[in-house]
Structures are given as structure tokens and as C-alpha cells.
Amino acid sequence: MGFRGTITDAADFDPTADAETLFNAMKGFGSDKDAILDLVTSRSNRQRQEVIAAYKCSFGKDLIEDLKYELTGKFERLIVSLMRTPAYHDAKEIHDAVKGVGTSERCLIEILASRNNRQMNEMVAAYKDAYGRDMEEDIIADTSGHFKKMLVVLLQGTRDESGVVDADLVQQDAQDLYAAGEEQWGTDEAKFIMILGNRSVTHLCMVFDAFEKVAEMSIEDTIKRELSGDFERLMLAVVQCIRSVPMFFAKRLYKAMKGLGTADNTLIRIMICRSEIDILDIRECFRLLYEKSLFNMITDDTSGDYKRTLLNLCGGDDDIAGEFFPEAAQIAYKMWEMSAMTKVQLRPTVRPASSFDPAADAQALRKAMKGFGTDEDAIIDIVAQRSNAQRQEIRRTFKSLLGRDLMKDLKSELSKNLERLIIGLMLTPAEFDAKMMRKAIEGAGTDEHALIEILVTRSNEEILAMNAAYQHAYKKSLEEAINSDTSGHFCRILVSLVQGAREDGPADEERAIGDSQELADACNAESDDMVMKFMSILCTRSFPHLRKVFQEFVRYSNKDIEQIIKKEMSGDVKNAFYAIVRSVKNQPSYFADRLYKAMKGLGTDDRALIRIMVSRSEADLFNIRKEFKETHDVSLHEFIKGDTSGDYRKTLLLLCGGED
């Protein structure tokens, strides 16, 4: 791959003239920040070093010290960092990460997982020169366990870069990784460290493909299952960098800017270190992964001279139409291929209680609600730690033993969100879904997001059971209710989904190619025709088949299906199709995103929070937790804890099933 940076050598470069321009910009009262940032961001790092030397020759002063004196805050940090060589900049970042109280493990992970041998060796030498200390010794003193061992391996800068691949060794490594993790009780971490820390990038890409065939899951999923903490994060970062360094940095940049507050150190570090290497590819990957361009995210998240400098490094905005650079198209195609190959083992957080006694539970619940006051703790501990099938037994036993309706008793004793959550858990899944659909439709305003979420993510069997439960509870069909409360194309999409007639089975390769071509051709049709064609494919084909369709769509059109939906469609139709694509790609990730949106910012969407926590606790809430942590850099447990309170919080945390 050729040059993919945004900062290049300036033509007609004159370091002495540049030194004089900078001197004049800092002379007298106040400084000309525009002149400083425009000059610094339009020179390559090599040229900046010449300007530093010329400044000292012409004025007998240290340019970096003058810049530090004249500038302040994040703008100063950014400009001064641009003036250091890449090796000395990395060395300073590592030094700052390990010195003082606490360690910035994320900084260590980012730098050591992403640098090649030459960059690593130059950084180690720069660290020794700048601080008179050995980087390896400082890292060893400040970290521990397998995390420390892997950092030390990476720090050697001895990864095989020959490009030669031994097919037999590929198979052997794949088998060894499988044996070290999935195949045994406990994990052989040393095997993971040895293979992931030393083999070449080309070799490891082939190992990961071979591993998926052996384990029927991706190497990432295995790492999430087998490892934990900083060691898990480091190994995932190494895998991400093996697969695509630009994709790794796109994710890091997004995490640095999303939510409240900006991780400016991370933002500065990445924008500087990649500006002359691959920022164009990072921009493409950013657009592929998220709903906006990197340029727009920086624009929204920063301000002043700091923002102007970052935007100069970014180098321009990207059209959101979905057209790929060749490299990004290959990454997108590969992502769909990985999604299709990976058989994710869905894991619940709530399982049937052992030595279950429905009569004892029924008596304990009655006791908790009898007399003055209610023992909420006793109710929560029983209801949140039984499977739904066990809760149904408790309901029946409560009535036969005590002649009372458990649901009515719970409603009269509990209130607000705790009541909604506990009642939701006591309903059968079909009853609960029917009730959630009813709540989304009835009253003023429709909760379209809830309708989409339920109908897109339920199996045919679950939808048919929900239809029956809705008819039984509300004496009208769910389809009628949808027809009377929604309209147009959105109504048609929901009616199509509520039939519970989505095709089953694997992808049909030939048909998938045809479907992808029909979708691509529909993008040039009238708006109504486009929506109807998308509906005829997205609402009826099986998820495995749609994975293949979306993959072939990249090859056929050189566009991304998600970006096309965002650009060409609007409102609830866009949201419905987008939810289908997200669910096809990675359903736990879709739910993690829904949970995040339910809790972030001011106020909590408790209905969405309850709906997802109840409906996924016995399906895939463990997987959702993992996706939540990976995407948002905070655990679901922590997020719930910070956003809810009292007995409601206690119940949600029991369903969550633990901290990640």
C-alpha cells in the first residue's frame, strides 16, 4: 500500500524562513496562533526537525520551549507533540503512562500493539536517551501477570516480518490456540502470548481463518471467553492490529470522542502518529463503522485552535454516500465474511436454579408480601434468580397452594419501575412481548423503536407465540393494532415482519448474488420502488442468507449497505432497515447499542431498559455485556449502577449477572 497520510513534505521548503515566521508569530504581546498551526501542520515531521535546528541557529533559542511558553492547554500539547520525532513522542507517551500514581494501561496497549519492529526499536532507544532509563524495566516495574509478559514480548520488536508463510505451521498454530483455550478447562496463556506475539501479520491472518474453521468461532470471541482484564484488552488489540491497523485506530478515535468528555491525550496521540502513515484509511474505516465522518466528529467534539489543528491533520471530510476506497471495500467484505463464518455461542446470565422447590418459593413470596410492609429483597432474590419456566411453576403453585393470584399480589405490593420489572419477569416471554408491543402502540404517540426492536430480533416461533398472546390478552390481532397505529412503508415493513414467516436455513450463494444485484440496482430507482425492493429481501430472507447478500453487495456496488440506508432513506423506514442490518451483522452488539442509548445522557428510557434486560437475560445477555464493554469502554454493570437506584437497580444488576 502506498502513502495514505494527509501530511507530506512541503514543496519549496525553507527551514530558515519557517523559523523566522514562527519567531515573529511569538514575538511581542500575544502570539499569532493561526500562523503557528498553519505552518506546523503543513510540514512533515522530518521538515519540522529542520525548522527546530534552524530556529536554534538563527535565534539561539529552543523552539519547543518557546512554543510551550506561548501556547496553553490542549493546543499547546498538540503543537509541541507535533514537533517531536515519532520515536521521542512515543517514548514520552509511554513514560507518562507508567510514571506517577496509577498506570495508563490503555496507552501502553495502544502503542505496543500497533507499532512495527522498526518503530518499537527506535522508541526504546529514544526512551533510553530521553530518560536515562530502560523502558522494559519501567514497564515490568509497573505491570503484572500475563499482561506484563505480553507487553515485554511486544517490546522486543522481533515479530517475524519476512512475509514467508508455512501452511503446515498455520494449521499447527490454529490447533495449538484451540487446544490452549476452547478445548481445555482453563487457559494456556503462554501459548497465546508466544503465537500472537511473534508470528508475522500475514501468517496470523491465515491462522485466524483456520482457527474459525476449527473452533467455529472467531479468535476474538475465544479471547473474550478465555481471558480477562487488561490482558484480554491487550490481546484483542493485537488481533485487531493484525487484521487492520486503520480499523483499530478508527475504533480508538471513536471511543476517545463519544459520550461525555473527550480523551484528548488519545485523540492527540493518534492524529499525530498516523497523520503521515494511514489517516486516509482510518477515515474510511471510521465512516464504515460509525454514522459520521471523522472530520465531523472532530468538528462536533473540539473547539478553537485545537480543533483547527486537528482538522488540518485529518485533511478533509468524507462523503457519507458509502463509496469505498479499495482498502476499505476489502475490509468491509472481510467483516461480512467473518460474521458469516463465526458461530457465536449465545450465553444467558439467568439459568434455572438448582434444587428448585416451587412450593417453598411460593410460600416465601407470600410471606414477603403478608402483613405491614413488603420484603422486597426476598421477592427480588427469588424472581431474578429463577428461569422463566421456573417462575411459571411458582405462579401455578402460588394459586393452587394459596388460592391467590401472584401477579395481582405483586402489583399491589410493588410500585413504579420495580413493579414493571418484576411483573415483566413473571410473564411468559410471549406474554411479555405482547405487553411490550401493546405499550408501544397504545396511548399518545407510538414507540417505533420498540416495535422495530421486538419484530426484528425475534424468531418466527417467538413472533407467532407473541401474536397468540396478544390476541388472547387484548381480543384483537397484533397485525390489526399495527395497521391502525402506523402507516405507509413503515406499516408494511412491520406487517411483513409480524407474519413470523422469515425464511430459515443457510445462505444460497447464487441467489445471494442475485439479491445483492437487485438491491444495488434498486438504489438508482424511485424512492418507493427502492423501499419495496429492500423490504422484499430484508424482511423475508434468513439472517445467514442476508449476511451473504450484504457481503456481495460490497463487491457488486463498492458501497456499504448501512451507509446507503442512512443516506437514501429516512425516518422509521430507515431505522427498521438499519436494525435488520445491525442484527444480521451482530445481534448482541445491536442490543448493547440499544441499552447504551436507553441510559446515556439525561433521563433513562426505563421501558427499553426493562424490555431488553428481561427478554435477553435467558438468551444472550452475557454476549451483550461483552459487546457493551468493548464498544463503550465501560461495563453494563457499571452503567446500570450509575443510572438506576434502589431495589430496581438491585434487580437489574442480578439480571446483568456480574461485572466485566
Disulfide bonds with the S-S distance in Angstrom:
none
